[in-house]
């Protein structure tokens, strides 16, 4: 009943109270919804309760990255609408920040990185990149600026094979 009963109650009007006058401001997220997002109430894995932002809805896409213990118990993607999942912050698709973290783990891991696995991570990141990218363009859940910074930190996140990783600034230089 989300669309019918609660969709129009996601935001409330706000105002700025000055010394003498009160000024109307833009709408803000309703208090009940903020509490619902921050409270650990969704069961995952074997019944552990977590906040919605840590709960993953099991789909063919999310199964490739997230552990079985992170999936919401007894919920299917067609049990709710996309607006409901977005409003609560449920993970319904692979997040770019999680893909970048996976690249970092592959780089820092003791095992050799698998070429096909690394290329699959790059393909999944590329799916989120729009055709025109500006400094603050959203690429999944990160901005282009944040994504560039993460690729440039440490030894870099560009895999060139043979357990060698480079920063973007290290590529296409010299011989």
ROLOPA-100818 format. One line per field, with one value per residue: residue number from 1; residue in three letters; x, y, z of N, C-alpha, C, O, CB in turn. Coordinates in pm, 1 decimal. Each point is the difference from the previous one (the first is absolute). Glycine has a CB too. Example, Ala and Ser with C-alpha at 12.3 -4.5 7.8 and 13.67 -1.06 7.14 Angstrom:
% residues 2
nr	c(1|2)
rest	c(ALA|SER)
nX	c(1319.0|154.2)
nY	c(-569.0|222.3)
nZ	c(780.0|-196.6)
caX	c(-89.0|82.0)
caY	c(119.0|119.0)
caZ	c(0.0|6.0)
cX	c(90.0|-77.0)
cY	c(120.0|109.0)
cZ	c(0.0|73.0)
oX	c(103.6|50.9)
oY	c(-1.9|110.8)
oZ	c(66.5|16.9)
cbX	c(-292.8|67.5)
cbY	c(-115.4|-173.6)
cbZ	c(58.1|-231.4)
END
This chain:
% residues 175
nr	c(1|2|3|4|5|6|7|8|9|10|11|12|13|14|15|16|17|18|19|20|21|22|23|24|25|26|27|28|29|30|31|32|33|34|35|36|37|38|39|40|41|42|43|44|45|46|47|48|49|50|51|52|53|54|55|56|57|58|59|60|61|62|63|64|65|66|67|68|69|70|71|72|73|74|75|76|77|78|79|80|81|82|83|84|85|86|87|88|89|90|91|92|93|94|95|96|97|98|99|100|101|102|103|104|105|106|107|108|109|110|111|112|113|114|115|116|117|118|119|120|121|122|123|124|125|126|127|128|129|130|131|132|133|134|135|136|137|138|139|140|141|142|143|144|145|146|147|148|149|150|151|152|153|154|155|156|157|158|159|160|161|162|163|164|165|166|167|168|169|170|171|172|173|174|175)
rest	c(UNK|UNK|UNK|UNK|UNK|UNK|UNK|UNK|UNK|UNK|UNK|UNK|UNK|UNK|UNK|UNK|UNK|UNK|UNK|UNK|UNK|UNK|UNK|UNK|UNK|UNK|UNK|UNK|UNK|UNK|UNK|UNK|UNK|UNK|UNK|UNK|UNK|UNK|UNK|UNK|UNK|UNK|UNK|UNK|UNK|UNK|UNK|UNK|UNK|UNK|UNK|UNK|UNK|UNK|UNK|UNK|UNK|UNK|UNK|UNK|UNK|UNK|UNK|UNK|UNK|UNK|UNK|UNK|UNK|UNK|UNK|UNK|UNK|UNK|UNK|UNK|UNK|UNK|UNK|UNK|UNK|UNK|UNK|UNK|UNK|UNK|UNK|UNK|UNK|UNK|UNK|UNK|UNK|UNK|UNK|UNK|UNK|UNK|UNK|UNK|UNK|UNK|UNK|UNK|UNK|UNK|UNK|UNK|UNK|UNK|UNK|UNK|UNK|UNK|UNK|UNK|UNK|UNK|UNK|UNK|UNK|UNK|UNK|UNK|UNK|UNK|UNK|UNK|UNK|UNK|UNK|UNK|UNK|UNK|UNK|UNK|UNK|UNK|UNK|UNK|UNK|UNK|UNK|UNK|UNK|UNK|UNK|UNK|UNK|UNK|UNK|UNK|UNK|UNK|UNK|UNK|UNK|UNK|UNK|UNK|UNK|UNK|UNK|UNK|UNK|UNK|UNK|UNK|UNK|UNK|UNK|UNK|UNK|UNK|UNK)
nX	c(82.2|309.3|-215.8|-204.6|174.3|257.5|-16.5|-85.9|224.9|303.3|-49.2|-94.2|-21.6|308.5|-98.8|288.8|-147.3|142.6|7.6|-284.9|-48.8|-85.4|207.1|-238.5|288.2|-68.0|-215.2|204.4|-39.5|-303.3|188.3|-101.9|252.7|225.1|-106.9|11.6|313.0|80.2|-161.6|237.7|-317.2|186.8|-20.7|307.5|4.2|-160.8|-235.4|234.3|-244.8|166.9|-116.9|-203.5|321.8|24.5|-245.3|164.8|-322.0|143.3|62.4|128.2|144.6|34.7|125.9|269.2|40.6|-126.5|160.2|-250.9|35.2|-148.1|-298.3|-201.9|-32.7|-165.9|115.1|-77.0|157.5|-318.9|-2.6|-9.2|-84.5|290.3|-142.2|79.5|302.2|30.7|-112.3|205.3|268.1|-127.8|312.4|-245.4|326.1|265.1|-5.4|181.4|64.1|8.3|200.6|209.3|-0.1|81.3|257.3|98.7|-15.1|180.2|230.7|25.6|-10.4|251.6|-137.4|189.8|-219.0|-163.1|151.2|-296.5|-0.9|103.2|-219.8|-240.2|98.3|-1.1|-300.3|-100.9|135.3|-136.6|-299.8|62.3|108.8|-280.9|100.5|118.0|243.5|-90.9|220.3|-265.6|-26.9|-169.4|262.7|-312.8|-55.5|227.9|-66.5|123.9|130.4|-23.3|126.9|267.9|46.8|-10.6|215.0|216.7|0.4|302.0|149.5|-253.6|-266.8|221.0|-11.5|292.8|-98.9|109.5|-226.9|-23.6|-223.4|71.5|-114.5|-192.4|306.5|108.9|-144.3|206.8|341.1|209.1|27.7)
nY	c(-120.0|115.1|126.6|51.9|140.6|164.6|157.9|248.6|-75.7|59.1|287.7|111.6|266.9|30.2|266.2|113.3|48.0|288.9|83.8|-16.5|-271.2|-287.1|-1.7|-219.9|-163.0|-157.1|-172.2|-60.7|-296.4|28.3|33.6|-265.6|2.7|36.4|-257.8|-179.2|56.9|-96.0|-291.8|-229.3|-46.8|-203.8|-308.3|34.9|-308.9|-148.3|275.0|247.2|213.7|127.8|280.1|-95.6|27.6|-337.8|-98.3|-124.1|21.8|-312.4|182.7|-238.6|251.0|-128.5|-288.2|179.8|101.8|-170.6|-232.2|-173.1|237.3|224.7|-171.0|199.5|-285.1|-50.8|239.3|-135.3|267.8|-45.1|88.6|309.8|169.7|0.4|164.9|-219.5|5.2|311.9|25.2|-201.4|113.4|-295.0|-23.9|9.3|-21.1|-111.8|272.2|84.4|-75.0|-313.3|54.1|142.5|-246.6|-200.1|173.2|-17.6|-316.4|-28.5|174.9|-172.5|-320.2|-118.4|-27.0|91.2|246.9|-268.8|182.8|-56.9|178.4|256.7|-20.7|-9.3|276.9|140.8|-88.9|136.3|283.4|2.1|-15.9|300.0|153.1|202.3|-44.9|210.1|-102.3|314.4|-37.2|-151.6|-263.5|-133.2|-199.5|-139.4|155.4|209.2|298.0|-120.8|67.6|-295.7|-130.5|164.8|-88.3|-310.6|16.8|145.6|-221.9|-100.1|-44.3|205.6|-134.2|-50.8|-348.2|85.5|-332.5|-124.2|43.9|299.5|170.7|235.8|214.6|11.3|85.9|-295.4|51.3|90.3|1.2|-56.0|-124.7)
nZ	c(0.0|-153.6|-170.5|234.6|224.1|-99.4|-290.3|182.5|259.6|-192.1|140.3|273.3|-171.1|86.0|118.0|-6.6|314.2|-151.1|278.0|-135.0|-153.4|69.0|-274.4|-87.1|39.0|-240.9|130.4|237.7|-91.3|136.8|263.7|-141.3|-201.4|223.5|149.0|-263.6|-45.5|296.4|42.9|-26.6|-173.4|-207.3|148.5|-145.5|-12.9|139.2|1.9|-63.1|74.1|-265.2|44.0|-232.3|-14.0|40.8|-227.4|-265.0|-105.3|-26.3|-294.4|-142.4|147.2|281.5|-104.8|-79.8|315.4|226.4|149.6|-88.4|223.7|-217.6|-24.4|155.0|172.2|-294.5|-248.0|-301.2|-88.8|37.8|346.1|-142.0|-242.1|-92.4|238.5|214.3|-76.5|14.8|290.5|128.0|-153.9|-160.6|-94.9|-262.3|-90.2|107.9|208.9|-259.3|304.6|-79.5|-246.6|191.5|204.6|-235.8|-70.4|297.1|1.2|-262.2|129.7|260.6|-121.7|121.7|-305.4|-232.4|-1.2|-108.8|-262.1|76.0|265.8|-150.4|-228.1|213.2|126.2|-285.2|-56.2|265.6|-67.5|-284.7|128.2|121.5|-284.8|-44.5|-285.1|210.1|226.4|109.3|186.3|68.5|-244.7|257.2|-89.4|137.3|206.7|-177.4|-65.2|-262.8|283.8|104.2|-260.1|16.5|301.3|-66.8|-237.9|205.4|260.4|-20.0|-211.1|-115.0|37.6|-279.4|56.1|-166.3|78.1|257.5|277.2|-201.6|185.7|-219.0|199.5|-258.3|45.4|-123.1|-300.9|-217.4|146.4|-243.1|-237.8)
caX	c(-82.2|91.0|-39.6|-131.5|-12.5|115.5|86.6|-13.4|40.7|145.1|61.8|-81.1|45.3|90.2|2.6|109.6|-54.2|94.5|-32.1|-133.3|-82.5|16.6|11.8|-21.2|115.7|-35.6|-42.2|103.6|-46.9|-80.7|69.3|-29.1|74.1|140.7|12.3|-15.8|124.5|113.9|-27.5|29.3|-126.4|-14.3|68.9|82.7|72.8|-64.5|-90.0|61.2|-68.7|87.1|-67.1|-27.3|114.1|90.3|-74.2|5.9|-107.7|65.5|-27.9|110.8|111.9|58.5|57.2|138.1|91.4|-25.6|-3.5|-135.4|-43.6|-42.2|-128.4|-121.8|-67.8|-134.6|-49.3|35.6|-2.0|-132.9|-87.2|-13.0|31.4|134.0|-2.4|10.2|138.1|85.1|-29.6|57.1|143.5|32.6|90.7|-67.7|96.3|137.7|41.4|132.8|93.8|32.9|87.8|131.8|52.9|41.1|127.3|102.0|26.4|75.2|134.5|70.9|-9.0|120.0|-11.3|11.5|-128.3|-49.1|-22.1|-141.0|-76.1|29.3|-66.8|-144.2|-22.6|10.1|-121.8|-112.5|16.4|-25.8|-144.8|-55.4|57.3|-79.7|77.1|70.5|41.0|56.2|69.1|-90.7|-96.3|-18.8|30.6|-53.2|-15.2|114.8|17.3|117.6|114.2|29.2|46.2|137.7|86.1|17.9|87.4|134.6|60.2|93.8|64.1|-95.6|-95.0|-2.9|72.4|69.7|40.5|115.3|-8.0|45.5|-108.3|50.1|-89.4|-23.9|107.3|119.0|-19.2|26.5|114.8|129.7|9.2)
caY	c(120.0|114.1|104.4|53.6|58.7|68.5|67.5|145.8|41.8|-15.9|127.9|98.9|136.8|53.6|145.3|65.1|100.3|108.4|74.8|57.3|-66.0|-141.6|-18.4|-136.3|-61.1|-120.1|-115.0|-88.4|-135.7|-10.3|-57.7|-142.1|-70.0|2.9|-102.1|-130.6|-26.4|-16.9|-105.3|-135.8|-72.5|-92.9|-126.5|-52.0|-123.7|-94.4|70.9|118.5|123.6|107.8|115.7|-24.5|29.1|-115.1|-116.9|-19.0|-79.4|-102.0|-0.8|-62.3|93.5|12.4|-128.5|-10.3|77.3|-1.2|-130.5|-49.8|48.4|140.1|9.2|12.6|-127.8|-21.3|112.6|-5.5|134.5|42.6|14.5|142.4|89.0|60.4|120.7|-45.3|-41.8|118.5|83.6|-61.7|-18.5|-141.0|-25.2|-83.9|-24.8|12.4|139.4|28.4|4.4|-137.8|-51.6|59.2|-69.6|-132.2|19.6|24.4|-127.9|-82.9|55.7|-18.2|-139.2|-82.0|-83.8|68.7|46.6|-72.0|97.7|7.0|61.4|143.2|57.9|3.6|113.6|120.1|6.1|41.7|143.0|71.1|5.0|111.4|126.8|63.3|35.4|124.6|-1.7|122.3|-16.6|-49.9|-93.6|-120.4|-129.5|-86.2|70.4|88.9|102.5|-25.1|45.4|-102.7|-118.8|27.4|-0.1|-137.8|-68.6|56.7|-17.3|-111.4|-48.0|15.8|-109.2|-44.9|-127.0|-14.3|-140.2|-43.8|59.1|138.6|97.6|134.4|114.8|57.4|91.8|-79.1|-65.7|72.6|87.9|-59.4|-94.1)
caZ	c(0.0|3.3|-95.0|35.0|132.8|57.8|-97.1|10.9|135.2|11.7|34.0|71.3|-23.1|101.9|4.6|71.8|90.2|26.8|120.3|-8.0|-100.2|-29.4|-144.3|-48.5|-67.8|-75.3|79.6|53.2|26.3|121.3|115.7|12.2|-103.1|42.3|104.9|-63.6|-73.2|91.0|97.3|-44.3|7.8|-112.1|26.1|-108.9|28.7|91.6|89.9|60.1|-36.8|-46.0|-59.6|-141.5|-86.4|3.4|-45.1|-144.2|-58.6|-83.2|-144.0|-72.2|3.2|134.2|41.0|-46.2|82.8|143.3|66.1|29.2|130.6|-11.0|-68.9|78.8|16.0|-56.0|-78.6|-141.7|-58.9|-42.5|117.2|31.8|-111.1|-3.1|82.4|138.7|24.9|-6.2|115.8|119.8|-17.3|-20.8|-111.7|-98.8|-107.1|47.3|14.8|-52.6|113.1|36.1|-105.6|22.4|117.9|-46.4|-69.6|103.0|66.3|-94.3|-7.5|125.8|43.5|-9.8|-119.2|-128.6|-52.6|-116.8|-107.2|-39.4|109.1|-0.5|-117.4|28.4|90.5|-84.0|-84.0|84.7|26.9|-125.9|-22.7|76.2|-45.8|-105.8|-119.2|28.0|140.3|55.6|127.5|103.7|-57.6|81.0|-59.6|105.5|127.6|15.9|-102.2|-82.8|78.4|99.8|-70.4|-43.6|118.3|46.4|-95.0|9.5|132.6|17.7|-122.4|-109.2|-18.9|-138.8|-6.8|-128.1|-11.4|77.4|134.3|-3.0|2.6|-25.9|10.3|-134.0|-37.7|-34.6|-128.7|-124.0|21.2|-32.0|-113.0)
cX	c(86.5|-49.4|-129.4|-0.2|116.3|84.0|-7.3|39.5|150.7|67.7|-99.1|57.4|94.2|-2.7|118.6|-61.7|110.4|-46.4|-143.9|-92.2|30.0|-3.5|-20.3|125.1|-46.5|-37.3|120.5|-61.2|-72.6|76.2|-24.5|80.1|149.8|23.1|-8.6|126.9|115.4|-17.2|31.3|-125.2|-17.9|84.3|77.5|63.5|-78.6|-86.4|60.7|-72.6|101.8|-85.9|-21.2|120.4|102.5|-66.7|-4.3|-116.3|64.2|-51.5|117.5|123.2|67.3|63.3|146.8|98.5|-17.9|-7.5|-144.0|-53.2|-49.3|-139.4|-117.5|-72.4|-140.8|-59.1|53.0|-8.6|-139.5|-100.2|-24.6|38.4|139.3|6.0|14.7|143.4|94.2|-18.8|62.1|151.2|40.8|92.6|-69.4|87.1|139.1|37.6|143.0|102.3|39.5|91.5|142.0|65.9|47.8|132.6|114.3|36.0|79.0|144.8|81.0|1.5|128.7|-2.9|17.4|-138.4|-33.6|-36.0|-147.8|-85.9|20.7|-70.2|-151.2|-33.8|6.3|-124.1|-119.3|9.5|-36.4|-149.2|-64.8|47.2|-86.4|88.4|79.2|30.5|63.2|62.3|-89.2|-109.9|-8.8|31.4|-38.4|-21.6|118.7|-5.2|123.9|127.1|40.9|56.4|144.6|96.7|26.1|89.9|144.4|67.6|92.1|71.1|-90.8|-88.6|-12.9|91.8|64.9|53.8|121.1|7.5|54.7|-121.1|60.7|-109.7|-23.5|113.1|127.3|-7.7|28.8|110.6|126.3|-8.3|-119.5)
cY	c(126.2|113.2|69.0|76.6|87.6|82.2|152.4|53.0|-14.2|128.6|88.2|137.9|42.8|151.5|48.3|110.9|101.5|75.5|51.0|-79.9|-149.5|-16.9|-146.6|-46.9|-125.1|-113.9|-82.6|-137.4|-4.1|-75.6|-150.0|-80.8|-3.2|-107.1|-140.9|-38.6|-35.1|-112.7|-136.5|-85.2|-101.2|-124.3|-44.4|-131.3|-96.9|70.3|119.0|125.1|107.8|115.8|-27.2|23.2|-113.9|-127.5|-5.2|-86.8|-93.5|6.2|-68.3|89.1|4.0|-130.5|-11.1|68.3|-20.3|-142.6|-40.4|51.5|144.7|14.9|4.5|-134.3|6.1|120.9|-13.3|141.2|47.8|6.9|146.4|81.5|60.0|124.3|-34.8|-36.7|119.0|86.9|-56.4|-16.0|-145.7|-13.4|-97.0|-27.4|22.9|147.9|17.4|3.7|-140.3|-64.3|53.3|-65.3|-140.1|9.3|21.3|-129.7|-94.2|46.9|-34.1|-144.3|-75.9|-89.0|84.7|39.4|-79.3|103.0|14.4|64.3|151.2|67.3|7.3|116.3|129.8|15.6|48.2|148.1|79.9|10.5|121.3|136.7|58.4|41.6|128.6|5.1|133.6|-30.1|-61.7|-90.2|-123.8|-122.9|-102.1|80.8|91.7|111.3|-36.2|38.1|-106.0|-126.2|18.0|-5.5|-142.5|-79.3|46.7|-24.6|-122.0|-36.4|16.8|-121.5|-43.0|-120.6|-12.8|-141.0|-31.0|59.1|141.9|91.9|138.6|103.4|53.6|91.3|-73.3|-61.2|94.6|103.4|-75.0|-96.7|-93.5)
cZ	c(0.0|-88.3|43.5|131.4|44.5|-97.0|11.2|138.4|22.5|43.7|74.8|-28.7|111.8|-6.2|81.9|84.4|28.9|124.5|-2.0|-91.1|-9.1|-150.6|-35.5|-74.3|-73.3|94.6|43.8|25.1|133.9|109.6|11.4|-101.6|31.9|106.7|-58.9|-76.2|93.0|100.9|-59.5|16.8|-112.5|27.1|-123.7|42.9|85.2|103.2|69.8|-49.2|-37.0|-49.9|-148.7|-92.0|-2.8|-49.1|-152.0|-44.4|-101.7|-144.0|-68.7|1.8|136.9|47.6|-39.6|93.1|149.7|54.4|29.4|132.2|-4.6|-60.0|97.5|1.0|-60.3|-71.9|-141.8|-58.0|-42.4|115.4|35.9|-123.1|10.9|88.8|148.0|34.0|1.2|122.8|127.3|-9.0|-12.1|-120.8|-95.5|-122.1|57.3|4.5|-50.6|113.1|45.0|-104.3|16.4|121.8|-37.4|-75.5|99.2|72.0|-90.4|-9.5|124.7|49.2|-21.3|-124.6|-125.7|-48.3|-126.0|-107.4|-35.0|108.2|2.5|-117.7|20.1|92.2|-80.1|-88.3|81.3|36.6|-124.3|-30.8|67.5|-49.6|-110.7|-118.2|18.8|149.1|35.2|134.8|107.7|-55.0|88.6|-84.2|105.6|125.5|30.6|-103.6|-81.4|75.1|103.2|-65.3|-47.5|119.1|48.9|-94.2|12.0|134.4|3.7|-129.1|-120.9|-14.8|-145.4|-11.0|-137.5|-18.5|85.4|139.2|7.1|-12.8|-18.3|26.0|-141.0|-45.9|-41.7|-139.5|-115.2|17.8|-39.9|-115.6|-3.6)
oX	c(-50.6|-13.4|-13.8|-67.6|-20.4|77.9|100.8|-7.9|45.8|104.4|-121.5|118.0|-13.2|-45.1|52.1|-67.8|100.9|-96.0|-69.4|-118.1|105.0|-90.8|56.7|60.5|-118.0|27.3|102.5|-122.2|45.9|76.8|92.9|40.4|66.8|99.0|72.6|38.4|86.2|97.3|-30.2|-30.8|-98.1|118.6|-54.5|3.6|-100.8|-25.7|-65.6|-36.8|98.4|-120.4|74.3|11.6|89.4|63.4|-27.2|-25.0|77.5|-117.3|100.3|112.3|122.7|89.0|74.3|119.1|98.4|-39.6|-87.7|-121.5|-51.6|-53.7|1.2|-8.0|-77.4|-121.1|119.2|-72.4|-26.4|-119.6|-88.0|58.5|60.9|102.4|69.9|51.2|89.2|97.6|54.2|67.7|116.4|-11.7|-18.7|-32.9|15.5|-20.8|83.7|112.8|114.1|86.4|96.8|120.6|102.7|87.6|108.4|117.3|87.9|91.8|116.8|67.1|86.3|104.6|-19.1|-96.1|86.9|-83.6|-49.4|-94.8|-95.6|-56.4|-64.1|-103.6|-83.6|-50.2|-79.2|-102.2|-68.0|-42.8|-105.3|-51.4|-23.1|122.6|110.9|-90.0|96.0|1.9|44.7|-103.4|102.1|-54.3|78.3|-70.4|8.0|-67.5|82.2|102.0|118.6|92.5|81.6|110.1|111.8|77.8|91.4|119.4|-21.2|48.6|42.5|27.3|-99.3|121.1|-67.2|76.4|75.1|109.5|45.2|-88.7|110.8|-119.6|83.0|30.2|87.3|100.3|-10.6|-7.0|10.1|-86.9|-8.9)
oY	c(108.2|113.3|121.6|102.2|94.8|85.0|68.0|120.5|-3.0|-3.4|-18.3|13.6|-42.9|58.9|-70.1|88.7|-31.5|-40.2|-4.3|-16.4|-47.1|49.6|-88.9|76.7|-34.8|5.1|-4.0|-13.7|57.1|-91.8|-74.5|-112.9|-99.7|-73.0|-89.8|-116.9|-80.4|-39.9|-25.7|-45.0|-74.3|9.7|-6.9|-32.3|-55.6|-54.9|60.8|8.8|20.9|-14.1|-78.7|-67.0|0.8|-105.4|100.5|-106.0|43.8|-26.1|-30.7|-50.3|-2.6|2.5|-76.9|-30.9|-9.0|-92.9|85.7|8.4|50.0|110.7|-64.7|-67.4|90.6|21.3|-23.0|83.8|120.2|16.1|29.5|-52.0|-0.2|25.7|69.5|41.8|7.5|49.6|75.1|-7.4|-34.0|75.5|-117.2|-85.5|55.0|72.6|-88.6|-46.4|-21.6|-80.7|-73.3|-24.6|-45.8|-84.5|-55.8|-25.8|-71.8|-81.7|-37.6|-30.5|40.9|-46.5|121.6|-75.5|-27.1|87.4|111.8|72.2|75.3|108.4|94.7|64.2|88.3|111.1|81.5|68.3|102.3|96.4|46.5|103.1|-66.6|-1.1|11.5|-10.7|43.6|-114.8|-87.0|-17.1|-50.8|-17.1|-31.9|101.0|55.2|-12.8|-80.4|-67.9|-29.6|-61.6|-91.1|-54.0|-31.6|-84.3|-73.6|26.6|-98.1|87.1|-25.9|-105.1|-62.3|9.8|10.2|-25.4|89.3|29.3|44.0|-22.8|25.8|-28.9|-22.3|4.1|59.9|-48.7|121.9|109.0|-120.8|12.3|-85.5)
oZ	c(29.7|46.4|-13.3|11.3|75.9|43.3|-19.3|24.1|114.2|65.2|-7.8|-32.6|114.6|-98.2|86.8|-51.8|63.0|65.7|101.6|30.8|43.6|-66.7|63.5|-74.9|3.5|119.9|-68.1|5.6|98.8|-28.9|31.2|27.8|-27.3|-5.8|42.5|-0.2|-35.6|63.9|-116.6|110.4|1.2|31.6|-110.2|118.7|-43.8|107.1|84.5|-117.2|70.9|-21.5|-58.7|-102.6|-84.6|-3.3|-65.6|57.4|-85.0|-26.9|64.4|0.3|9.0|85.1|61.0|-4.7|73.5|-70.4|11.3|17.9|100.0|-2.6|104.7|-102.7|30.9|5.9|-20.6|53.8|3.2|-24.2|80.8|-95.0|106.9|63.3|73.8|103.9|84.5|56.4|81.0|102.5|21.3|-96.6|32.7|-82.2|109.0|-97.3|17.3|-17.1|41.0|34.3|-20.2|-0.5|49.9|18.6|-16.4|27.0|47.6|-7.4|-10.0|98.5|-77.7|-45.3|2.1|15.1|-82.8|23.0|-15.0|-30.9|18.0|15.2|-45.5|-17.1|19.2|-17.5|-47.2|6.5|9.4|-63.5|-43.7|43.3|-101.0|10.2|-52.1|83.4|-63.4|44.4|74.7|64.5|46.2|-109.2|89.5|-1.7|109.7|-102.1|43.9|-11.7|14.7|53.0|13.7|-11.3|40.8|44.6|-37.4|13.6|-71.3|-72.1|-112.6|57.9|-37.6|20.0|-102.6|-93.1|39.2|47.9|105.7|-82.3|47.0|-5.3|-88.2|-119.2|-62.8|-52.1|13.5|-56.7|21.5|-86.4|-88.1)
cbX	c(-129.4|202.1|126.1|-32.1|-113.3|-75.4|-131.1|-174.8|-271.5|-113.5|271.1|-178.7|-201.2|192.4|-301.4|239.5|-265.2|154.4|309.5|218.6|-114.3|-15.6|100.6|-311.0|278.6|126.1|-320.9|245.7|144.4|-286.9|-113.0|-270.2|-240.6|-82.8|-173.5|-286.6|-164.1|-55.9|-147.5|275.5|1.8|-160.7|-123.9|42.0|308.3|216.4|-45.5|261.2|-290.8|302.5|29.9|-244.9|-124.7|55.1|-110.6|275.6|-252.7|145.3|-240.2|-276.0|-237.2|-258.9|-300.2|-205.3|-96.2|-82.0|314.2|173.7|214.4|292.5|99.9|-11.4|211.4|87.3|-129.7|-12.6|257.0|168.2|173.1|-7.8|-302.2|-69.1|-214.6|-287.2|-138.3|-108.1|-266.9|-282.7|-84.3|-210.1|226.3|-183.7|-181.1|81.4|-237.9|-214.8|-215.3|-306.0|-293.6|-197.9|-257.7|-329.3|-232.1|-203.0|-298.3|-302.5|-204.2|-129.5|-326.3|-86.5|-134.3|305.6|-49.5|-3.8|275.5|127.9|115.6|279.3|247.4|91.1|182.5|301.2|167.3|87.7|249.5|263.1|104.7|40.0|255.1|-286.0|-282.3|-24.3|-60.5|-171.8|96.6|150.7|-53.5|-121.8|113.3|186.2|-143.9|204.7|-193.0|-238.4|-192.4|-275.2|-318.4|-198.5|-201.3|-303.2|-285.4|-192.8|-180.3|-192.4|88.0|133.6|-22.6|-169.4|-93.1|-16.1|-167.0|6.7|-25.4|310.0|-253.2|281.2|0.1|-273.9|-184.1|-72.9|-159.6|-230.7|-128.2|151.5|257.9)
cbY	c(-234.5|-268.7|-250.4|-290.4|-289.6|-266.3|-263.0|-132.7|-64.9|-171.6|1.7|-180.3|96.9|-263.6|76.5|-142.9|-135.1|61.4|69.5|238.4|261.8|-119.2|284.8|-37.4|125.2|66.2|-0.7|209.3|-153.3|97.0|294.0|168.3|168.6|321.4|249.9|156.2|236.2|279.9|168.0|69.7|272.5|181.8|-58.0|266.1|183.9|-99.6|-272.2|-126.4|-80.2|-151.4|237.3|131.4|240.9|211.9|-94.1|129.6|140.9|-121.3|245.4|-69.4|137.5|172.3|-27.1|21.3|172.4|310.1|-42.7|-211.1|-206.7|-48.3|-57.1|314.1|-135.8|-182.5|172.6|-323.6|-164.9|-116.6|-248.2|9.6|50.5|-113.4|43.6|-124.8|-227.3|-55.9|-4.5|-111.5|241.9|-146.6|156.7|178.3|14.4|-300.1|116.3|175.7|238.9|62.3|57.8|243.7|177.7|12.8|153.9|260.7|99.8|37.8|223.1|261.7|-34.6|49.7|-279.4|-53.2|259.6|-280.8|-166.1|-276.0|-287.7|-151.1|-184.3|-313.2|-216.5|-132.8|-268.4|-301.4|-150.4|-177.1|-296.1|-255.4|-11.3|82.3|-126.1|129.8|-293.7|254.7|282.4|223.3|135.8|132.6|121.1|-300.2|-247.5|-177.0|260.0|107.7|268.6|153.8|42.5|198.2|257.5|94.1|48.8|145.1|206.5|-172.1|-137.2|253.3|145.6|224.9|-118.2|267.2|-93.0|-55.1|-272.2|-45.5|-173.2|-62.9|79.9|-17.4|107.0|-0.2|-270.4|-144.4|244.1|14.0|97.2)
cbZ	c(91.3|-1.4|-170.4|-135.3|-22.9|117.2|-132.8|-193.4|-32.0|-240.9|-193.8|215.7|-236.0|85.3|-110.6|-131.8|40.4|-313.3|-83.4|12.3|-170.1|286.7|-78.4|56.6|171.8|-305.9|-55.3|100.6|-234.0|-111.2|85.8|55.6|-140.2|-46.3|123.0|-18.6|-141.5|-91.1|222.5|-47.9|109.6|-192.9|276.3|-202.6|26.6|-140.1|-53.5|132.4|81.6|-40.3|229.1|150.5|132.9|192.5|274.9|-55.0|120.0|229.8|-52.0|-146.3|-184.1|-33.3|-82.9|-225.9|-254.3|46.8|89.5|-148.8|4.2|-21.2|-297.0|45.2|178.4|175.3|225.4|-74.0|-80.1|-197.4|2.7|340.7|-125.5|-296.7|-245.2|-113.2|-191.0|-305.2|-190.8|-69.5|105.0|197.4|112.4|160.8|-291.1|1.1|180.9|-173.0|31.5|85.6|-135.0|-101.6|98.5|-33.0|-178.7|2.9|84.9|-122.0|-133.3|-43.4|26.8|295.2|120.9|-71.7|178.6|120.7|-74.2|-108.7|114.6|95.7|-100.3|-11.9|176.9|18.2|-95.8|84.7|159.3|-21.0|27.2|151.3|162.2|163.6|-85.9|-277.1|56.2|-166.3|-134.7|63.4|-280.0|249.4|-238.8|-95.9|-27.5|193.5|101.0|-195.8|-47.9|92.1|-85.4|-177.1|22.5|63.0|-116.6|-173.8|174.5|254.8|248.4|-172.9|235.2|-108.0|267.9|101.7|-268.7|-260.1|-14.9|-22.0|104.7|-165.6|323.5|164.3|219.7|293.4|90.5|-10.3|166.8|322.4|100.1)
END
